[in-house]
Amino acid sequence: MLILATTEREYPWGTLRSTNASKVKVVLEEKALDYVVDRLHPGDLWKKPESILAKHPLGKVPYLETQDDGVIFDSTVINEYLEDKYPEPPLSPATVPGRARMRMLENLGDEAFLAGGLPKIWMPMWSKPEDRDATAMEAGRSALRARGLPFLESQIRGHEYLCDEFSLADVPYMAVAMVLEVDGMDLSGFPNVADYLARLRQRESYRAISPSTSLDDSAGRQKS
Ligand SMILES: N[C@@H](CCC(=O)N[C@@H](CS)C(=O)NCC(=O)O)C(=O)O
């Protein structure tokens, strides 16, 4: 059994989840693997108790506890591990340049979105609406409009998924789809991205990270 360490919490405005851990959840779901979720207290990501540092030296989520291979940390590394260990269904292109494209676009998702503008929008959502800094949130949206979104718009235009078939390149954008579903950010300047995110939300695997899925209904997956 695989154990995914993450943070997830229910609020009146939706179930909020770690963006990086949501990347791993999507891959566990896409590959129909058995797993359970270990939900850490969000405050522990800042306090960094020894129990978490023993699993992830930076005290971050996600990390994945495996029976065969110990603890694996970092969402991109975990997802490549899952792809290597459980190759079916494949989530990477067959060719070398195809895999390079997948890694570039995956990295863009991580750097320009998940570590770029997105936290400025997502972190305040874990507080009550009246305690949020609306200016900082708008700065997050502006950062996305200035950096990640124009390139993503150019890359997804004319394609269903970034490498044509759904792949690891699309996985960070599942987390973007999750955040922007709660935020409702106006994407009218990026119509192809808006359609792409809507398409990602239609995937079965999105249910496990959807803001409208309760904690009880997204605690893992076991073969029936
Ligand atoms: N590159 C890492 C980033 C992990 C990360 O920043 N996770 C956030 C939660 S989404 C976290 O644990 N933040 C606490 C911190 O930065 O110390 C990954 O992809 O797993």
PDBQT file of the ligand as one rigid body, heavy atoms in Angstrom, charges set to zero:
ROOT
HETATM    1  N1  LIG A 301       9.165  20.952  -5.297  1.00  0.00    +0.000 N 
HETATM    2  C1  LIG A 301       8.322  20.436  -4.263  1.00  0.00    +0.000 C 
HETATM    3  C2  LIG A 301       7.540  21.566  -3.619  1.00  0.00    +0.000 C 
HETATM    4  C3  LIG A 301       6.757  21.077  -2.411  1.00  0.00    +0.000 C 
HETATM    5  C4  LIG A 301       6.049  22.218  -1.690  1.00  0.00    +0.000 C 
HETATM    6  O1  LIG A 301       6.461  23.389  -1.755  1.00  0.00    +0.000 OA
HETATM    7  N2  LIG A 301       4.980  21.852  -0.983  1.00  0.00    +0.000 N 
HETATM    8  C5  LIG A 301       4.272  22.837  -0.182  1.00  0.00    +0.000 C 
HETATM    9  C6  LIG A 301       2.803  22.427  -0.045  1.00  0.00    +0.000 C 
HETATM   10  S1  LIG A 301       1.958  22.521  -1.611  1.00  0.00    +0.000 SA
HETATM   11  C7  LIG A 301       4.903  22.847   1.205  1.00  0.00    +0.000 C 
HETATM   12  O2  LIG A 301       5.112  21.802   1.776  1.00  0.00    +0.000 OA
HETATM   13  N3  LIG A 301       5.214  24.048   1.712  1.00  0.00    +0.000 N 
HETATM   14  C8  LIG A 301       5.887  24.207   2.977  1.00  0.00    +0.000 C 
HETATM   15  C9  LIG A 301       7.251  24.853   2.797  1.00  0.00    +0.000 C 
HETATM   16  O3  LIG A 301       7.515  25.432   1.711  1.00  0.00    +0.000 OA
HETATM   17  O4  LIG A 301       8.062  24.797   3.706  1.00  0.00    +0.000 OA
HETATM   18  C10 LIG A 301       7.372  19.390  -4.852  1.00  0.00    +0.000 C 
HETATM   19  O5  LIG A 301       7.027  19.481  -6.026  1.00  0.00    +0.000 OA
HETATM   20  O6  LIG A 301       7.011  18.439  -4.138  1.00  0.00    +0.000 OA
ENDROOT
TORSDOF 0
